[in-house]
Amino acid sequence: MPSDSVLDLAPVVPVVVIEDLADAVPLAQALVAGGLPAIEVTLRTPVALDAIRAIAEAVPDAVVGAGTVISARGVEESVAAGARFLVSPGWTDALLDAMKASGVPFLPGVSTTSEVVALLERGVREMKFFPAEAAGGTAYLKSLGAPLPQARFCPTGGITPASAPSYLALANVGCVGGSWMLPADAVAAKDWARVEKLAREAAALR
């Protein structure tokens, strides 16, 4: 998978928090069936790495990645579990070095102009913009486009089906991250048909 393809797989990357390992495979199958193959499983729960492993093994059409990666150990464990891309909410030199050495595409998180310039200096052109709404939303990203057109973003954080199209319309946005296609009540009820329907609507946003 080329390094830029995470941003180009689908207009929306589902940000998934898996509490019950049994949900991992059917949830991923529903997202893929709905047209959202890139799935970011956040490392926020005890079963997250096992969930990545299960999806990588059982859902070949999914491009499963790890999110909330904040340490070199997290990078190593995620790749070992089968993650095909990595996403962090922010970055440090040590974390960036580990991500670069991992051999898989990665999206380090930024929320300021200086962070973007620092990453460009290190040869990184693709980033997560987080927390998108709180950090200035579409107006901020549009403002970054003129002086820093070489940077491309996956904004994540507070984005809804209503606001997603305005982000996707920006030239420097490749995709957005969100969790609205995974409502808690649908996941609790294991209503994977509803998840697939919401995923299909998200996939059609662009």
C-alpha positions in Angstrom: 0.0 0.0 0.0 1.6 3.3 -1.0 2.2 5.8 1.7 -0.5 8.2 0.6 -3.3 5.7 0.2 -4.8 5.9 3.7 -6.1 9.3 2.8 -7.5 8.0 -0.5 -9.2 4.7 0.4 -12.5 6.3 1.3 -13.9 9.7 2.2 -14.4 8.6 5.9 -12.2 6.6 8.2 -14.3 5.1 11.0 -12.7 5.7 14.4 -13.5 2.5 16.3 -13.4 1.9 20.1 -13.9 -1.8 20.7 -15.0 -2.9 24.2 -16.1 -6.4 23.4 -13.7 -8.5 21.2 -16.6 -10.5 19.8 -17.8 -7.3 18.1 -14.5 -6.7 16.1 -15.1 -8.9 13.1 -18.8 -8.3 12.4 -18.3 -4.6 13.0 -15.5 -4.5 10.5 -17.4 -6.6 8.0 -20.3 -4.2 8.2 -18.1 -1.2 7.6 -16.4 -2.8 4.6 -19.7 -3.9 3.2 -20.8 -0.2 3.5 -17.8 1.0 1.5 -15.5 2.1 4.3 -12.4 -0.3 4.1 -10.0 1.8 6.2 -10.8 1.2 9.8 -8.9 2.9 12.7 -9.1 0.8 15.9 -8.1 3.0 18.8 -5.7 1.6 21.4 -8.0 2.8 24.2 -9.3 -0.6 25.4 -7.7 -3.7 26.7 -8.9 -5.8 23.7 -7.8 -3.3 21.0 -4.7 -5.2 19.8 -6.6 -8.5 19.8 -9.4 -6.7 17.8 -6.8 -5.5 15.2 -5.4 -9.1 15.0 -8.9 -10.6 14.6 -9.9 -8.1 11.8 -6.6 -8.5 10.0 -7.1 -12.3 9.9 -10.8 -12.6 9.3 -11.7 -9.5 7.1 -9.2 -9.5 4.2 -10.9 -6.6 2.5 -10.5 -4.3 5.5 -7.4 -2.1 5.8 -7.2 -2.1 9.6 -5.1 0.5 11.4 -4.3 1.4 14.9 -5.3 4.8 16.4 -4.3 6.6 19.6 -0.7 5.3 19.1 1.4 7.4 21.5 4.6 5.4 22.1 7.2 3.4 20.3 5.9 0.3 22.1 2.4 1.0 20.7 3.8 1.2 17.2 5.6 -2.2 17.6 2.6 -3.9 19.1 0.2 -2.5 16.5 2.3 -3.6 13.6 2.8 -7.0 15.1 -1.0 -7.4 15.5 -1.5 -6.6 11.8 -2.1 -2.9 11.7 -1.6 -1.6 8.1 -1.5 2.1 9.1 -0.9 4.1 12.3 -2.6 7.2 13.6 -1.6 9.4 16.6 -3.4 12.3 18.3 -0.1 14.2 18.4 3.6 13.5 17.9 7.1 13.7 19.4 10.5 13.1 17.8 10.7 9.6 19.4 7.2 8.6 18.3 7.8 9.9 14.8 11.0 8.0 14.5 9.2 4.8 15.6 6.4 5.4 13.1 8.9 6.0 10.3 10.8 2.8 11.1 7.6 0.7 11.3 7.3 0.3 7.5 3.6 1.1 7.4 1.9 4.4 6.5 1.2 6.7 9.4 -0.7 9.9 10.2 0.8 11.9 13.1 -1.5 14.3 14.8 -1.2 18.1 14.6 -3.3 21.1 15.7 -0.9 24.0 15.1 0.9 25.6 12.2 4.3 25.0 13.8 3.6 21.3 14.2 2.7 21.1 10.5 5.9 22.9 9.5 8.0 20.7 11.8 6.6 17.6 10.1 7.1 19.0 6.6 10.7 19.6 7.7 11.0 15.9 8.6 9.6 14.8 5.2 6.0 14.0 6.4 3.3 15.5 4.2 0.2 13.6 5.5 -1.2 14.2 8.9 -4.2 13.9 11.2 -5.7 17.2 12.2 -6.9 16.8 15.8 -9.1 17.7 17.6 -10.6 19.2 14.4 -13.6 21.1 15.5 -12.0 22.3 18.8 -8.8 23.3 17.0 -10.5 25.6 14.4 -12.3 23.3 12.0 -12.6 24.0 8.3 -11.7 27.7 8.6 -8.3 26.8 10.2 -7.6 24.1 7.6 -8.5 26.4 4.7 -6.1 29.0 6.2 -3.3 26.5 6.2 -3.8 25.6 2.6 -2.3 28.8 1.1 1.1 28.9 2.9 1.4 25.1 3.3 -0.3 23.5 0.2 2.0 20.4 0.3 0.4 19.2 3.6 -2.7 16.9 3.4 -4.9 16.1 6.3 -7.4 13.7 7.8 -9.3 15.9 10.2 -10.8 14.0 13.2 -12.7 15.1 16.3 -16.2 16.3 16.5 -17.0 15.8 12.8 -20.6 14.9 12.0 -22.4 13.8 8.8 -23.5 17.4 8.5 -20.0 19.0 8.8 -18.1 16.3 6.9 -18.9 17.6 3.4 -17.4 21.0 4.2 -14.2 19.4 5.3 -14.1 17.1 2.3 -14.5 20.0 -0.1 -11.1 21.5 1.0 -8.2 20.8 -1.3 -5.9 19.8 1.5 -8.3 17.3 3.1 -8.0 13.7 1.9 -10.6 12.1 4.2 -12.1 12.7 7.6 -12.2 10.5 10.7 -15.4 9.9 12.6 -17.4 7.5 14.7 -21.0 8.6 13.8 -21.6 5.4 11.8 -21.0 3.4 15.0 -23.7 4.7 17.4 -23.4 3.1 20.8 -26.9 1.7 20.8 -26.4 0.0 17.5 -23.1 -1.6 18.6 -24.7 -2.6 22.0 -27.5 -4.3 20.1 -25.1 -5.8 17.6 -27.3 -4.2 14.8 -24.6 -4.6 12.1 -27.2 -3.9 9.4 -27.7 -0.4 10.7 -23.9 0.1 10.9 -23.6 -1.0 7.3 -26.3 1.5 6.3 -24.7 4.4 8.1 -21.3 3.4 6.6 -22.8 3.4 3.1 -24.2 6.9 3.7 -20.8 8.0 4.9 -19.0 6.5 1.9 -21.3 8.5 -0.4 -20.4 11.8 1.2 -18.0 12.5 -1.7 
